[in-house]
Amino acid sequence: MEMTTINRALRLLCLVGLVGLLGLVLVVPAGAQPITIPKNTRPPGESPGSSANDPRLPPTLVATNLSREQLRIETVGLSMSVPEGSVVVQASTGDGTLSFNVVPGENEWAMAVSTRRTKIDQTSVQQMAEGITKQMLALAPLLDAKTREMTYSRVEVLHRDMDFRVAGCATPGARLYFAIPNENGPRGIKGYTVFKPLPGLFVLFELSTAEPQFDKARAAYELAVATAAFVDPTVALKARADALANGLAFAGQLDMAALQRALPEGQQAFRLYQPGTPPQPDTEKGYRIITYERGKRSDLGRDVAMSSTRDDPEGIIMTIQARILAPNGMVIDSESNAFSAYDRSSEAWVSRTSVREKDAARKQPQVFTETGVRQGKSLSVLVRQPGKPDRSAQHELQGREYLSQVEVQLLPMLLDRASAEGELGFYAYRSDTGTVSLRRERVQGQKDGSKITTTLRDSEETQTTLVRDSSRYVRTELPDGSLWEPIEPEALLRLWRSKSLPTGK
């Protein structure tokens, strides 16, 4: 089963804030174009060198696909594309800098993107590259018998380019490749590309693979790095800070009365489709059915009982049943139950996602589950996937701009009812990336409602939601042009049956 296909379908649900959809940490493209690297990325007109101290690699002709959703590190003004279907995991933020691990779906190589601070501002890219080289050579040294100093290294320097450039970085970067011996198999390959976009701050792109996969890994890695661009981070950081300040002020108004006023009555059904161009009909892509009711956290069952506390707060229970028709005849069903306390101090959710392949009537579907529990600023998430060990994660929330899963679903109506204007920033947990991520809402008041443009996880892609007539949800337009629109449950059932689409379990 192709996980990229699954996650592209699941993202259609996650884009509008649905919880518990597979819980895989994937960057999913809205669409990707094949790109071929015709030559090694080098300054124009420079010919390959022949010196052993300045080796050059031959051109690579391997084609790869890039995701349109970009990885961003705003503290250094970096934006870049990553290979299609990559796993992107935030690795650490211990010293205030960021580190991300990028792993393609085939798991044949990995790339780390990280920032490094230096106490001495005079440290240059060349000095950083020399330090990396010494560390690599020291992995397999031959030592002098008397002095115990390294006289030679079995680590081979495959490539060194000390004048590598990308957009927005005033100083040239460095690119290095090393082959590391392995007594039990093929040599390992490490690649480094280093930039210094700001005084005292470096950005490193690190490649890890084995020699048999080097050509393929190198093509994707070099293409991704070639898309890297740096801009003045002060502008982006100020806009981000202003949005979060507005989000904080708005979140402070979300009390029990405001949340209850935003709750729709009865069962809400929504149709996902790609509008057709006449005479071509619309293409149905999925649906979701949502209900809200008052309840307690314990209503979700023992999985979220939280033995560390005996309280059982009151709040909102949200139930979502969804179906997505994925490519290749795959059907993805999700059922999620989420709780959010009225005082916003806690939340919980339990979800179950079933993936059924085409012509698999006799086979059991693959079932993925996700359980999330938050108490105060501590969020715990447990993901279970078929054939893999359970994966748990702990998140410590830093600010009060965080929205629960229920609040994310209600956000368009909440913003309209509050007559919000401008850009507001919030943090919320996303199952499709497994991270607590920033989302920005640009609200434009209109004559009879609000137009809300949402940007998720610092992506350049946006979705637009319209709310009309006393906070009535109208539609959400996704980046690929498909629409979520409300529909009567009976009309939804008739529509799907008329098109012979699957409506049963």
N, C-alpha and C positions, 0 to 999 in steps of 0.2 A: 504494500500500500504506500502511495506517495504522500509523505507528510506535508510537502509544500501544497499539494492540492487540497488536503484537509484544512490546513490553516488558512488558505486563501478564502475558503468557504466560511470558516469560523469567524474570520475577521469581519465579515459582513454583519455578524451579530455584535461583535465586540465594539464596532464603530459607534453603536448607539448605546453603549454602556451595559450590555447584558453581562451577567456574571457567570463564572464557572464553566467556560467553554474550553474544555480540553486542558487548559493550564499549561500549554507548551510555550516555551520562551522563544518564539520565532518572530523574526522580522518578515512580514508577508508583503510582497509587492502588489501594488494595484495593477501591475503589468510590467513586463520587462522586455527590452529589446536586445537581441544578440549583438555583441560587440566583439570584433576580432582585433587582437593586438598585432599590427603588422611588423613592428620592430620593438626592440628594447627601448624603454622610456629613457631617452638621453637628450641632452641639449642638441638642437638642430645643427647638422654639419659636422658633428664630432665623430671621428672614426674610431673603431675599436683599437685599444692598445695591445701591445704584445709583451710588455714587461711583466715579469713574474710578480713584481711588487704592485702592479696596477692591472690585475686581470680583468677581462671582459667576458661576459656570457654571450652566446649567440642569440640572435633574435628568437622570440617565441611566437608561434603562429596559432596557438590554441585559442579557440573561441570560448567566451563565457558570457553569462547573463548577469546584469546588475538589477537590483531592486530600485524602484523609484522612491521608496521611503528611505530617508537619509539618517545616518547616525550623526548626532551633533554633540559637541562639547562646548557649551557657550562660554565657559570661563576662559577659553583660548580662542574663541571665534571660529572653531573648526566645524565644517560640515563635509560629509563624504558619503558616497554610496557603498553598499556592501553587496556581495554576491547574492543572487536570488536564493531564497529559502534558507538563509543563514540563521543560526541560533546566536542571539546577542545577549550576553549576560553581563550585568554590571558586577565587576569583581570586587572592588573595594573603594571606600572613600575615607580611609582611616586618617589621612593627613590633609584632608580638605581638597585633594585632587581626585580625578576620576580615572577609572580603569575599566575597559570593556574587553570581553573575550568574544570573538566572532568565529563561529564554527559552521561551515557549510553542511548541508543535509547529508552528504555522503561521508562525512567525518574523516576525510583523508588528509586534512590539514587544518590548521587553526591560525588565527591572527589575533594578536592582542594590541589594543590601542590604549595608550596610557600617557599621562602627563608626569613630568619629573621636575621638581624644583631644585635649584642649586643655591647655596648660601652665597657663593661668590658670583657676582653678576658677570665677571669677565670670562667665565667658562664659555668656550666656543663649541660649535658643532663639531669641528675637527677634534678637539680634546675629548668630547663625549664619544666620538667614533673610535678614537684610540683606546679609550677605556673599555669599550665594548670588545674591541679586538683582543686586548690583553686577556680579558675574562674568557673569551672563547678559546684562545690558544692554550690557556691554562687547563682546559678540560682534558687534554690528552698530551701532556708534556713529556719530553725526554730530558732527563736531568744529568748534569755533569756529575760524575762519580765523586769528585773532590769538593766542589763548591756547592753542589746541590742546586745550582741555578739552571734554569731552563735553557738548553742549547738548541732545541728544535721542538716542533709540535706536530703531531700527526693530524691535527685539525687543518684542513685545507681552506685557504681563502679563495673562494670561487669568483668573487666579484667585489670591486670597491669603486664607488663613484662619489667623489667629494664635491661635486657641483650639480646636485640634483635640485630642480626647482618646481614649485607649484604656485598657483595663484594666491596672491595676498601675503606671501611670506617674503619679506625683504631680503633676508639672508639665505644663501643656498643651503640645501640640506645634504645629507650623506646617505648612501645606500651600500649595504654590506651583505654578502652571503657567505656562509661557512658550511663546510661538510665535516661532520663529526663522526669519527669511527665508532663502530658498534660490533663487538666481538660475536654477537649472536644473530646478526642479520644485516640488512642494508644500512648504509650510513644515514645518520640523521642530518637534516638540513635546518639551519637557522638563518633567518634573514632579518635585517634591521634597516629601517628608514628613519632618519632623525631630522627633525626640524626645530628651529628656535624662533617661534613667532613673536615672543615677548621677552624682555630682559629677565634673565634668571629663570625662564620657564621653557622646557623642552617638551615636544610631543614625539613619542616613539611608536612606530608601527612594527610589530614583531611577528615574523612568520615561523611556524613550526610544522615540519612535515618529514617524510622519509624520502630517500633519493628516487625510488621508482615513481613517486607521485610529484616530483619536483617540477616538471614542465607544466603540468596542469595547475598545480598550486601557485607556481610563480606567475602564470598568466593572470589568474584571478586576483592574486595579491597585488601585482603591479597595476592592474587596471583599477582596482579599488583605490589604491593610494594616489593614482593619477587623477582621480576625481576630487581629491582633498583640496579644499579651499579655505583660506583664513580671511576673516574680516575683523575690523576693530571690535573687540568684544565689549567695550564699554557701552556702546549703543544698545546691543542686544541685552546686556545685563540690566541696564536701566529699564528697558521696556518690560523685561521679565519681573523686576522688582516692583514696578508700578502695577502690573497686572496682579501680582500676588497680594499687594496691599489692598487692591480693590476686592479681590476674592476673600481676603480675611474680613474686611468690613461687611461684606455680604453674608459670609458664613456666620458671623456673630448675630445676625437677625433670624437665623433659622431656629425658631423655637417650636414647641409643640403645636401652637395654633397655626403657624405658617405652614408646617408640614401637612397638617390635616386639611387645610384649605386647598392644597395642591393635589390632593388625592382624587383621581377620577373615580366615578361610581361604576360599579358593576364590572363585567368582563370586557377587556379591551383587546381587540384583534387588529393585527397589522399585517399588511401584504408587502412582500419584497418582490419587485419586478423590474425588468428592463423595458422601458417604453419602446414600442415598435413604431416603425415609420410606415404609415399606410401605403399599400394595403397589408403590410406585414403586421401580425398581431403582437401584443405584449408577450414577453417571455417571463413566466413565473420562476422565481429563484428561491422563494421561501416564505415563511410566515412566522409570527410569534403571537402568543396569547398571554396577556398579563392581567393579574388580579391583585388588588391591595385590600388588606383588612387589618384591623387592630389585633394585637396579640402580644405574646411574651417570647423571649428568646428560647425558653424551654419548648415552645411549640415546634421548633425545628428538630427536636430529638436529642438523644444522648451524645451524638457526635460533637455537639457544641456546648455541652453541659458546663465546661470550664470548672474543674474541681477546685481551682485556687480561690474561687469566690462563690458565696452562697446567694448572691443577689440574683434576681430574675426580673430585669426591668421590663417595663411596658414600652411598646413602640409599634412599628409598622411591619407587617409581614407581606412580602412581595413574592408572588409565584409566577414564574415565566416558563411556558412551554413553547419550544421553537423547533422548526424543521427547516433545513437548508438542503437544496438540491445541488450537490456539487458536481463538477465535471466527471465524465466517465461513468455516469449512472449511479454515483455514490449518494447515499442519503444519510444526513447527519441530524440526529435528534438530540435535543438538550432539554433537561428539566432542572430548574434552579429554584430554590427556596431561600430567601434572604430576609434577615431581620435587621432593623435599625432602631436603636433606642430613641425615644423622644428627646432625651437630654443630650444626645449625640455622643455619649461617653463610650458606647460599645456597639458592636455589630457582629453578625455571623452569617454565613451562608453555606449551603450544601448543594452541590450540583452533580449531575450525572449526564454524561454525553455518550451516546451510542453511535458508532460508525458502521454502516452497513454497505458493503460493496454491491455492485450490480450483479444480478444473477446469483445472489448468495442466500437464497431462501432457505437452504438446508444448513447453512452455517450460522453459528451464533455471532452476533455483532461484537465488535471490539468495544469495550466499555471503559471510559475514563471518568474518574471522579475527582472532585476538588472540594476541600473543606477549609473554610477560612473563619478565624475567630479574632476579633479585636477587642481589647480592653484598654481604654485610655489610649496611649500612644504606642502600644505594643500589638503588632499584628502577626499572627501565625497562619501559615497556609500549608496544607498537606495535599499533594497531588499523587494519584495512583494511576499508573499506565500499564496496559497489558504487557507482560514479559519483561518488565523493568522494575528495579527497586523503587520503593516509595521515595518521593522527593519532598522534603520539608524545607521551609524557609521562614526566617524571622525578619521582620521589618520594624525598625524603630522610627516612628513618624516624628519629624522635626517641628513642623508648624501646625497651626490651627486651621489652615486652609484645606485640610483633608476632607473629602466627601465620601460617605459610605456608598455601597453599591445601590441602595435604595435611593439615596439622594441624587446620584448620577442619573438614574432613570427619570427622576422627577425634575431634573434641573431646568429643562426648557420652560416648564410651567412655573417653576419657582422664580426664574429670572423675569418672566413676563409679568407675573403678579406683583413683583417688587418694582416694576418699571425701571429695571437696571439699564444702564447705558455704558458704552465704552468697552474696554477689554478687561476681563476678569480672569485671574489664574487660580487654578485649584490643583491639588494632588488627589489621585485616586488609584486604587489597585486595578491592574489590568491582567486578566487571566491569560490573554494571548501572548503577553510578553513576560509574565511572572514578576512584574516590577510595580513599585509605586511611582507613577509617572505624572508629569505635568500635563495638564490640558488647559487650553486657553479658549475662552468664550468671548467673541466680539459681538456685542448686542447693539442692534440698531432698532430704535423704536420706530414703528410705522403707524399709519392712521388707525388701523384696527388690530394691532398686535405687535409682534416682534420678529425680527429676522436675526437668527443666531448662527454665527459662523464659528465652527469648532475646529481647532487644530490640536491633534493628539501627539504627545511625546516629541514636541519640537519638529514635527514633520512639516514639509512644505505643503502637503496635501490637506485639504479642508473638506468639511461636510457642512451643509447648510440646512438648518431647521427653521420652519415657519410655525409660529403660534398665532392663533387668531381667536377673536370672539371670546373674551373672558378666559384666556389661557387655554384654549382648546388646541391640542396638537393637530397640525395639518399634514406636514410631511417632512422627511429628511432626505436630501439628495446626497448620495455618496460620490466619491471622486470619479468612479467609472460611469456616472450618469444614472445608475439604478436608483430606485426610490423605495423608501418605506412610507406607506400611507395607511391610515386607519380604514377599516372595513368592518361591516357587520359580520359577526361570526357565521351566521347562516349563509350570507352572501359569499363569504370566503369558501365555505364548504361546497356550495354549488359551483363556484368558479373552478375549483380544483377538480371536481368530478367531471365537469364539462370538458376539461382538457385531459382527462384520464391520468391525472397525477396521483401519486400515492397519498391516501388520506388515513389509512389504518396504521396499526402499530407494526 
